[in-house]
């Protein structure tokens, strides 16, 4: 079996002699067609963050990432009912293993969902990050006319914007914030009203120029009701962490900050606005099973176009190049095409 092998930060290759998995009771084996490189995979690739939570070991000791993928059921474990051999499915392992020809997936509604007709394997491999965006928007409970800011418009942040638009949320301004212009351009294409690049100057000043400011005894805000932090903390990035800037931007009362992006270690930020403005800071880690189904239905109906977010497609044999490509400023989503139907 072909499988990716992550050996150390900056080093990942493909092995051709990995032992294929066998299904345990309650599991299916998925023959993988397409698997995306997630932002969390990049945290691991850069500095070994979350390795234990993002990879699965083969009997040979190969360390296989990949937790958002699509393919066909190749084997059924004992006790599995309601699934068929050859059925097109989306798998979410949470523990890696998807960057390979075969991967074992528990047959539960959080980790295995049927693909509707009309959705390609490459699109379907973006189901999990789309469902993440749907959960974040649900948690944010955006009120009529509220302005929102989205930090980090990779596949997750772009999915947040798509979720807001597809659900018809009566939002005010949607301000996308990122250091990569290609991603900002894509954000405008799919529904953001404004873009801010921290390389162009102070983020607060740029957002305030769009949304105005509010001042009072609680401090100052840029009239942002909800901040989606899809960037987290990237240790090598200059400037304050997005969470600190979010606290500056957020409204003087009843703001919500939804934290999803990964954190590459400890960080130091000014926490004063938490007391002054009393925002709710909510973590978001995953999705409800119905949001996986909703994500696929949005793709099937055309309410969201995930194909436009796939900027690069490479074979598993080019796994090292694929990770390096995902690190490039022009990359939005790099998709590994593993099986013969991946592009179909």
Backbone torsions as a table, in degrees:
resi	resn	phi	psi	omega
1	UNK	NA	139.6	174.2
2	UNK	-83.3	138.6	-179.7
3	UNK	-155.3	146.2	172.6
4	UNK	-70.2	153.5	177.7
5	UNK	-138.9	107.2	177.3
6	UNK	-88.2	117.0	-174.7
7	UNK	-104.0	-34.3	-178.7
8	UNK	-166.3	161.6	178.2
9	UNK	-50.2	128.4	-179.3
10	UNK	82.5	2.2	-175.9
11	UNK	-132.0	112.3	174.8
12	UNK	-146.0	137.8	179.9
13	UNK	-140.9	-174.4	179.0
14	UNK	-114.0	138.5	173.0
15	UNK	-108.3	147.1	-179.1
16	UNK	-109.6	0.5	-174.1
17	UNK	-121.8	26.3	179.8
18	UNK	-72.4	146.5	177.9
19	UNK	-76.4	125.0	178.6
20	UNK	-64.5	144.3	179.3
21	UNK	-74.2	154.0	172.0
22	UNK	-109.1	145.5	-177.8
23	UNK	-75.6	129.3	170.6
24	UNK	-78.5	167.2	175.1
25	UNK	-54.7	133.6	-179.8
26	UNK	84.0	5.0	-179.8
27	UNK	-115.7	160.1	167.3
28	UNK	-121.1	159.2	170.4
29	UNK	-102.2	127.0	177.9
30	UNK	-104.6	126.7	169.7
31	UNK	-81.7	108.9	-169.5
32	UNK	-75.0	131.6	173.6
33	UNK	-98.7	-44.8	-177.3
34	UNK	-143.9	144.0	179.0
35	UNK	-143.3	131.1	-179.1
36	UNK	-89.7	155.0	171.7
37	UNK	-93.1	118.7	-176.2
38	UNK	-89.2	158.4	174.7
39	UNK	-58.7	-35.6	177.4
40	UNK	-66.2	-33.4	174.5
41	UNK	-61.6	-35.3	178.4
42	UNK	-68.9	-38.9	174.8
43	UNK	-55.2	-45.3	179.1
44	UNK	-63.8	-45.2	-177.1
45	UNK	-61.8	-36.7	-178.0
46	UNK	-75.6	-45.3	-171.9
47	UNK	-145.3	21.8	174.4
48	UNK	75.7	10.4	179.2
49	UNK	-62.7	137.5	171.8
50	UNK	63.2	19.2	-177.6
51	UNK	-52.7	-46.4	-176.2
52	UNK	-63.8	-26.2	-178.2
53	UNK	-94.4	-8.5	-172.6
54	UNK	-117.5	-0.9	-175.4
55	UNK	-133.8	159.0	177.2
56	UNK	-128.7	137.5	-177.8
57	UNK	-94.7	138.4	172.3
58	UNK	-85.3	167.3	176.8
59	UNK	-56.5	-26.2	178.9
60	UNK	-79.2	-8.1	-178.4
61	UNK	93.0	8.0	176.7
62	UNK	-71.0	140.2	-176.2
63	UNK	-104.4	108.5	-168.7
64	UNK	-108.9	114.1	173.9
65	UNK	-81.4	-172.3	174.5
66	UNK	106.1	106.5	-178.6
67	UNK	-128.9	7.3	176.7
68	UNK	-133.0	106.0	-169.6
69	UNK	-152.6	169.9	177.1
70	UNK	-143.2	152.5	179.9
71	UNK	-177.8	-155.3	179.5
72	UNK	-119.6	145.9	177.8
73	UNK	-69.4	124.1	-177.6
74	UNK	-107.0	-17.7	179.1
75	UNK	-160.6	150.1	179.6
76	UNK	-116.1	131.2	176.0
77	UNK	-81.3	167.5	180.0
78	UNK	-57.2	134.5	175.8
79	UNK	84.5	-2.7	-179.9
80	UNK	-79.8	125.3	179.0
81	UNK	-128.3	153.4	176.1
82	UNK	86.6	2.6	178.7
83	UNK	-123.9	152.6	-175.5
84	UNK	-125.9	147.5	173.3
85	UNK	-59.6	137.7	-179.8
86	UNK	84.1	-6.8	-178.4
87	UNK	-66.8	138.2	178.8
88	UNK	-80.1	127.5	-173.8
89	UNK	-141.4	159.0	166.6
90	UNK	-103.3	135.1	176.9
91	UNK	-118.2	145.7	174.7
92	UNK	-135.1	111.0	-175.6
93	UNK	-91.8	-35.2	-174.3
94	UNK	78.1	-22.5	-178.6
95	UNK	-123.0	28.5	175.8
96	UNK	73.8	-166.1	178.5
97	UNK	98.8	-10.9	-173.5
98	UNK	-80.1	-14.0	178.4
99	UNK	-89.2	63.8	-176.4
100	UNK	-160.5	169.0	177.5
101	UNK	-65.1	-35.4	-175.9
102	UNK	-136.2	147.6	176.2
103	UNK	-150.6	143.2	177.2
104	UNK	-87.1	135.2	-177.8
105	UNK	-133.6	127.8	174.1
106	UNK	-62.2	136.1	-177.4
107	UNK	-86.7	69.3	174.9
108	UNK	-128.9	162.3	-172.1
109	UNK	-70.0	-11.6	175.0
110	UNK	-81.9	-20.5	-170.3
111	UNK	-125.3	-9.8	-179.3
112	UNK	-143.1	127.3	-178.7
113	UNK	-143.8	142.3	-179.0
114	UNK	-74.5	141.8	176.9
115	UNK	-86.7	133.8	173.6
116	UNK	-76.2	158.6	174.7
117	UNK	-61.8	149.8	175.8
118	UNK	89.9	-2.4	177.8
119	UNK	-110.5	127.0	-179.0
120	UNK	-77.2	163.0	178.3
121	UNK	-63.2	-39.7	-179.7
122	UNK	-64.3	-45.0	175.1
123	UNK	-59.0	-47.9	-174.9
124	UNK	-62.5	-27.5	178.2
125	UNK	-69.0	-7.5	174.1
126	UNK	-99.4	10.9	-177.2
127	UNK	-62.5	-46.4	-176.4
128	UNK	-60.8	-49.2	177.3
129	UNK	-64.3	-31.1	175.7
130	UNK	-66.0	-41.8	177.7
131	UNK	-64.3	-35.8	175.0
132	UNK	-58.7	-44.2	178.7
133	UNK	-63.1	-40.0	178.5
134	UNK	-62.3	-41.1	178.1
135	UNK	-64.6	-42.3	-179.4
136	UNK	-61.0	-42.2	179.2
137	UNK	-66.0	-38.3	176.9
138	UNK	-62.0	-45.5	-178.9
139	UNK	-65.6	-32.1	-175.5
140	UNK	-70.8	-26.5	179.6
141	UNK	47.2	58.0	-176.8
142	UNK	-62.0	132.5	-179.7
143	UNK	-93.1	159.3	-177.8
144	UNK	-51.4	124.4	173.5
145	UNK	80.4	-0.2	179.7
146	UNK	-68.3	141.1	171.8
147	UNK	-83.6	144.0	177.4
148	UNK	-128.9	153.9	174.8
149	UNK	-124.5	139.8	179.2
150	UNK	-120.2	110.3	176.4
151	UNK	-85.9	122.8	177.9
152	UNK	85.1	99.8	-179.2
153	UNK	-112.3	55.5	163.0
154	UNK	-79.1	-155.1	-175.2
155	UNK	-61.6	-32.6	-179.3
156	UNK	-73.6	-53.3	-179.0
157	UNK	-61.8	-38.5	176.7
158	UNK	-65.0	-35.1	176.0
159	UNK	-65.6	-34.5	175.1
160	UNK	-60.8	-45.9	179.6
161	UNK	-63.0	-43.2	178.3
162	UNK	-63.3	-38.4	179.6
163	UNK	-64.4	-42.5	178.8
164	UNK	-60.0	-46.5	-177.6
165	UNK	-70.0	-43.7	-176.6
166	UNK	-66.7	-32.7	179.6
167	UNK	-85.2	-2.0	177.9
168	UNK	66.5	32.2	179.5
169	UNK	-64.6	129.7	-177.7
170	UNK	-78.2	65.3	-174.6
171	UNK	-82.3	160.5	172.1
172	UNK	-85.1	-111.7	176.9
173	UNK	-86.5	145.5	170.7
174	UNK	-115.3	108.4	-175.8
175	UNK	-103.1	115.8	177.7
176	UNK	-92.4	133.4	-176.4
177	UNK	-125.7	122.2	-179.1
178	UNK	-163.2	158.5	177.9
179	UNK	-91.5	-7.0	-177.9
180	UNK	-104.9	119.2	-175.1
181	UNK	-65.1	-34.6	-179.6
182	UNK	-61.2	-39.0	179.0
183	UNK	-71.5	-37.3	176.8
184	UNK	-64.1	-41.5	177.1
185	UNK	-60.4	-41.0	178.8
186	UNK	-66.2	-37.4	178.5
187	UNK	-60.2	-42.7	177.2
188	UNK	-63.5	-38.5	-177.7
189	UNK	-62.7	-35.0	-174.3
190	UNK	-100.9	0.7	173.0
191	UNK	140.3	-6.5	174.2
192	UNK	-66.9	147.0	177.6
193	UNK	-92.4	-25.3	-175.0
194	UNK	-148.2	154.7	177.8
195	UNK	-129.8	148.0	178.7
196	UNK	-134.6	128.5	176.0
197	UNK	-112.4	116.5	179.5
198	UNK	-56.5	-21.1	177.4
199	UNK	-68.7	-17.0	-178.0
200	UNK	-91.5	-0.1	179.6
201	UNK	136.6	-174.8	-176.3
202	UNK	-57.7	127.7	-176.8
203	UNK	-64.7	-42.8	-179.6
204	UNK	-58.1	-45.7	-178.6
205	UNK	-62.8	-40.0	-179.4
206	UNK	-68.2	-41.7	179.0
207	UNK	-68.8	-40.2	179.3
208	UNK	-62.8	-31.5	178.0
209	UNK	-65.1	-24.3	179.3
210	UNK	-92.5	-44.9	-170.1
211	UNK	-107.2	-6.0	-178.3
212	UNK	81.7	-175.3	179.3
213	UNK	-132.3	161.1	173.5
214	UNK	-134.4	132.2	-179.4
215	UNK	-126.0	150.5	178.0
216	UNK	-174.4	-168.8	-178.2
217	UNK	-66.8	-16.3	177.7
218	UNK	-83.6	-6.6	180.0
219	UNK	120.9	-141.7	-177.6
220	UNK	-136.8	143.8	177.8
221	UNK	-132.8	169.4	175.0
222	UNK	-107.9	27.8	176.2
223	UNK	58.9	39.7	175.9
224	UNK	-104.6	117.5	-179.6
225	UNK	-78.7	-34.4	-177.6
226	UNK	-137.2	133.3	170.4
227	UNK	-114.9	128.2	172.0
228	UNK	-100.9	110.9	179.1
229	UNK	-93.0	93.3	179.3
230	UNK	-99.8	6.7	-179.6
231	UNK	-100.2	-39.2	-178.1
232	UNK	72.4	-137.9	-179.1
233	UNK	-127.0	113.1	177.0
234	UNK	-106.1	112.0	-166.5
235	UNK	-57.1	-35.2	-174.6
236	UNK	-85.0	-5.2	-178.0
237	UNK	-78.9	136.6	178.3
238	UNK	-76.2	159.0	176.1
239	UNK	90.8	174.0	-178.3
240	UNK	-69.1	150.9	175.7
241	UNK	-60.5	149.2	179.9
242	UNK	-53.8	-33.3	-179.0
243	UNK	-62.6	-37.7	178.0
244	UNK	-65.6	-43.5	178.0
245	UNK	-66.0	-36.7	177.4
246	UNK	-58.3	-41.0	179.9
247	UNK	-66.3	-29.1	175.2
248	UNK	-73.4	-40.5	-175.8
249	UNK	-73.0	-32.3	-165.7
250	UNK	-65.1	150.9	-178.0
251	UNK	-56.3	159.8	-176.9
252	UNK	-71.2	-16.1	177.8
253	UNK	-151.8	140.5	172.1
254	UNK	64.7	24.0	174.5
255	UNK	-75.5	159.8	177.9
256	UNK	-129.3	134.5	175.5
257	UNK	-119.0	119.4	-179.4
258	UNK	-102.1	115.7	-176.2
259	UNK	-99.6	120.5	179.2
260	UNK	-127.3	-37.4	-175.4
261	UNK	-59.8	149.1	-179.4
262	UNK	-74.8	156.8	-178.5
263	UNK	-116.2	118.3	179.8
264	UNK	-86.4	68.7	178.3
265	UNK	97.6	-176.1	-178.7
266	UNK	-74.9	155.3	179.9
267	UNK	-143.5	160.0	178.9
268	UNK	-113.6	123.9	178.3
269	UNK	-138.3	160.8	175.5
270	UNK	-80.9	112.9	-177.1
271	UNK	-94.6	3.1	-177.0
272	UNK	-53.1	-43.1	-178.4
273	UNK	-62.1	-19.3	176.9
274	UNK	-61.2	-41.9	178.9
275	UNK	-74.7	-43.0	-174.8
276	UNK	-67.7	-44.9	-171.7
277	UNK	-100.4	-14.3	179.1
278	UNK	54.8	46.4	177.0
279	UNK	-75.6	158.5	170.0
280	UNK	-92.0	125.8	176.9
281	UNK	-108.9	114.5	-173.1
282	UNK	-116.2	130.2	171.7
283	UNK	-81.1	151.2	176.3
284	UNK	-137.8	124.6	-173.9
285	UNK	-142.1	80.6	177.9
286	UNK	114.4	-141.0	-167.3
287	UNK	-166.6	166.3	168.6
288	UNK	-89.7	151.9	-179.0
289	UNK	-53.9	-37.2	-179.2
290	UNK	-66.2	-21.0	178.3
291	UNK	-76.9	-27.5	170.3
292	UNK	-63.1	-45.7	179.7
293	UNK	-63.7	-44.5	179.8
294	UNK	-61.2	-41.4	-179.6
295	UNK	-58.9	-45.4	179.9
296	UNK	-67.2	-37.2	178.3
297	UNK	-66.6	-37.6	176.5
298	UNK	-62.3	-37.6	175.9
299	UNK	-67.7	-46.4	-178.0
300	UNK	-59.8	-41.7	-176.1
301	UNK	-78.5	-13.7	-176.5
302	UNK	85.9	5.8	179.0
303	UNK	-66.1	-27.2	171.1
304	UNK	-131.4	146.6	177.4
305	UNK	-113.2	101.2	179.7
306	UNK	-84.3	-20.8	179.9
307	UNK	-60.4	-35.2	-177.5
308	UNK	-67.6	-16.3	-179.7
309	UNK	-89.6	-10.6	178.9
310	UNK	-85.9	102.2	-174.0
311	UNK	-87.6	-25.7	-176.9
312	UNK	-144.0	145.4	176.6
313	UNK	-130.7	125.5	-179.8
314	UNK	-136.8	154.4	176.8
315	UNK	-77.3	162.4	179.2
316	UNK	-60.2	-30.6	179.4
317	UNK	-63.2	-19.8	178.8
318	UNK	-105.2	35.1	-174.1
319	UNK	-59.6	-39.4	178.2
320	UNK	-63.0	-44.4	177.2
321	UNK	-63.6	-36.8	-179.4
322	UNK	-62.5	-44.5	178.8
323	UNK	-66.6	-41.0	177.5
324	UNK	-64.2	-36.3	178.0
325	UNK	-65.6	-41.8	179.8
326	UNK	-62.8	-23.7	177.0
327	UNK	-79.7	-11.4	-175.5
328	UNK	-78.0	153.0	-177.6
329	UNK	-67.4	-19.8	-179.3
330	UNK	-91.7	0.4	-177.1
331	UNK	-90.1	134.5	170.3
332	UNK	-104.4	-67.8	175.9
333	UNK	-131.3	123.3	175.0
334	UNK	-96.3	125.4	-177.9
335	UNK	-111.4	128.5	173.4
336	UNK	-86.9	122.0	176.6
337	UNK	-96.4	108.9	-169.0
338	UNK	-103.8	-45.0	-179.0
339	UNK	-97.8	171.3	-175.6
340	UNK	-70.2	-16.4	-178.8
341	UNK	-101.6	7.3	-171.1
342	UNK	-56.2	-38.8	-176.1
343	UNK	-88.0	-4.1	-176.7
344	UNK	-77.4	NA	NA
